[in-house]
Amino acid sequence: MRRAQGAYRHRGDRRMTVRWHETALLDPGALHDYEHAILAQASTGDVALGFARLGPCALLGAFDDPDRSLRRSFVDGHLPIVRRRTGGGSLYVDPGTTLMVAAIPRALAPRHTLTEIIVMVGELIAETFRHQDIPATFTAPNDITDDGRKRGSVFAVLVDDRILIEAVLLFAVDIESLMKTIKLPLEKLSAAGLLAAAQRFAPIGGTEPSAVAARLYPAIVAALATRLTMDVALQAPPATRIGPPPAACQGAPRPDVSAFLKTPGGVLYLDIRLDGARVRAARIVGGVQCARATDLEHLADALTGVRLDELEAAILAAAPDDTLGFSRGDLGYLARLCVERHVLGERLGIPGDAERVTLYSPRRDQGFADLLADVGALLLPYCAKPAWCKWRHRDGCPECGQCAVGEAYRLGRERGLPVTTITRYEHLHMVLAQLRAAGIRTFLGVCCTEFFLKRDYAFIEAGLGALFIDIGGDTCYTLRAEESAYRGQFTAEATLDPRLLDRVLRLGDSR
């Protein structure tokens, strides 16, 4: 952080102070009141900072959608859902996690962007760790890591004339509870998956987390005070009250059309309810960070009444300019994906069916029609084959007529498309490389949205365009059996819709 002018750090004859405290254990329902108290303490020009440990809960980012980010089947009735004021991804936290909450007068960093604020705080914390012989590096966009393994994350938002900063410091990590709570962890909920996931974290506390915390808390405060040229004062934690669960954690109305886009800053979702060809209401959510708590709400409001064919221009004109890890261009492309999906729904004749079809264009220069005209292969998941079928874990199909996969093979064969059953994750990599080597530029695939979001890097690496039809029924994600699925040992049956596949392929035939 660039140093503020010395005149600001003194009010009258009083030198400004970093006032800090430690809270032993905070009820999750009191977090909102706690954040408010920290902000109030900073209203005098001082910096307020607290270290709090929360009871077990699902901690939602300010803009996140609980139905998309949390495993509600596990969380509901098991964990409280609490929404923090800062954006970013949703988390599972418990007393092994410390939440550092700080409020800094905006005048100390009047021209800093959200990204610059997060980098400043992240680098300061990482440097403090290193001074305490704890290896750490700040890793963009907002993580504190050790050799790629996460030790914490930093979030921030502007609140009136103050900056609210929240840093999650991982002294201990309950891997199993984390993976049961969050819908899209990168690893799988199995014995091997838990072990693999544990390797992605580097808890700070070691065997003595309390002793480490006792050293780190004052060291972080001292580092911040030195950076800002302020005094330090230890004070009692603020009194807080436990509030009711926020209404924002309840489900939203079903949209008429929606789209999603994965960005370095998180997954963005655009939900639209229509009145004819115009937007009746819009909703933009995701595990992302914006400088102001109202940025995405105001952007959604600006879309009301806009014609769908003007949606991209409208979102580009009103998009916030201070975000972390995603851009105005990303929001514009998200709008284009939404319009493309609506057009596909009209062409299919059943708009709801288009919600189950996802477009992937590596260079963002192809729509559904372009990709359909260029499809050169059909990829199917083995989990859609019946559990009793001897071909379930093998590529190929005898087309015996007893399952939907056989019908899909027939539909592909009649169009001269090579059809492949993907039997495991490594097989997918091999098949994508073969398609690229054969000069095929686009494929039509069947998989669940969760797999696409988790493993998108496989498709990015291949550089191929794709259309994905979402699979239904019992997937390995709904049953928490991802590890067995990737090994090709998933035993439940997902549902492939040959009717939708046929309609999509027929649209390609008409091109």
Residue, then its C-alpha position, 0 to 999 in steps of 0.5 A: m500500500r502506498r503510504a498515506q500523507g502524514a497529516y492523515r495519520h494524525r487527527g489533531d494532536r492524536r496519532m492514529t492507532v491500529r486497535w485490535h483484539e482476539t475473539a475466542l469463539l464467535d457464533p456464526g450467527a453473530l458474524h454480521d454484527y461483528e463485521h458491523a462493529i469492526l466497521a464502526q470502530a474504524s469510523t474515527g479514522d483508526v484501523a480496527l482489526g480482530f481475529a475471530r474463530l467461528g463455530p462450524c458453518a458454511l461461509l458464503g461469499a457476498f455474491d455467491d449462490p448457495d444452491r450452486s456453491l454448497r451441497r445443500s443435501f449435506v448442509d441443510g439441517h447440519l450447518p448454519i449458512v452465513r453470508r459475509r460482507t466480502g465476495g469470493g468463494s464460499l467456504y467451510v470454516d470451523p474453530g480450526t480457521t481464523l477469520m481476520v476482519a479489519a476495517i481501514p479508512r479509505a483515505l489511507a489508500p484512496r486510489h487503490t483498486l480492489t486488486e491492489i488492496i488484496v495484493m497488499v494485504g496478501e503480501l503483508i500476511a505472507e511476509t509476516f508468516r515468513h518472518q515467523d519461519i512459516p513458508a508462505t507466498f501470495t498467489a494471485p488472485n487472492d490466496i496465501t500458499d506454500d509451494g502451491r498448497k493453500r494456507g489462507s485467502v484474502f477478501a475485501v470490499l469498500v463500505d462507505d469511507r472504509i475498506l473491509i478486509e477479511a482474511v481466512l487463515l487455515f490453522a487446521v483443516d477438516i478436509e472431509s467436512l470441507m468437501k461435504t460442504i462445498k459443491l465444487p472442490l477439485e478433489k473427490l470425496s473418497a479415501a484417496g480423494l481426501l488424501a489428495a485434497a489434504q495435499r492441496f492445503a498447508p495448515i499453519g498451526g502444525t501440532e500446536p495451532s494455539a501457540v502459532a496463533a499467539r505468535l502470528y496475531p500480534a505479528i500481523v498487527a505489528a506489520l500492518a501498523t508499521r506499514l501504515t506508520m500507526d500505533v498499536a493498542l490491544q482492546a476487548p472484543p466488541a459485544t455482538r448479538i446473534g442474528p437470524p439466518p439471512a434471507a439471501c441464503q434462500g433459493a431464488p426463482r427459477p430463471d427462464v434462461s441462464a448462463f455461466l462462465k468460469t473466470p480466474g476470479g470465480v464462476l459467474y452466473l447470469d439468470i434472466r426472467l423474461d417478458g417476451a423478448r425483454v428482460r423482466a428481471a436479472r440476477i448476477v451471482g458467483g464466487v467473485q469479488c467486486a469493490r462494492a457490495t451493490d455492484l452486481e445488484h446495480l448491474a442486474d437492475a440496469l438490465t431490466g427492460v433491455r431487449l435480449d438482442e441488446l443484452e451484451a451492449a447493456i451489460l458492457a455499458a453498466a459493468p463495474d470497473d473494479t473487480l478481481g479476476f474477471s473483466r467487463g469483457d467476461l461479463g459481456y461474453l456471459a450475456r452473449l452465452c445467455v442470448e445464445r442459449h435462448v436462441l437455441g431454446e427457440r430453435l429446439g422448440i422447448p426453451g427449457d431443454a436449452e438450459r441443459v446444453t452448454l457452449y464452449s468456444p476456446r476463442r469465444d468466437q463461435g455460437f451454438a449454430d457455428l459449433l453445431a455445423d462443425v461437430g466432428a465427433l460424439l463423446l459419451p460417458y460410461c456411467a450412462k450405460p446400464a450397470w448390468c451391461k458388459w460394455r459399461h466399462r469399455d468403449g463401444c456399444p452393440e446397439c442392442g436397443q436396451c438403453a439410451v446409449g445404444e440410441a446415441y450410438r445409432l444417432g451418431r453412426e447415421r451421421g458419420l460421426p465417430v462415437t466414443t465411450i469415455t471410460r475414465y478421466e485419462h481416457l478423455h485426455m487421450v481421446l481429445a488429443q486424438l481428435r485434435a490430431a485428426g483435424i476435428r475442431t468441434f465435438l458434441g459431448v454428454c457430461c454433467t455440468e459439475f464435471f465441466l466446471k471441475r475439469d475445464y482445463a482438459f478442454i482448454e488444453a485440447g483447444l477444441g470447440a464443444l457442445f455439452i448436453d447435461i446428463g441427469g439421474d444419479t451422477c457421481y457428484t450427486l452421490r459423492a462418488e467422484e473417485s470411483a467415477y474417474r477410475g471407471q468404477f462408478t456403479a450407479e446409472a446416470t441418465l442420457d436423454p436421446r430425445l434431446l441429443d436427437r433434436v440437437l443433432r437435427l439442428g446441425d443437419s439443417r445447417 
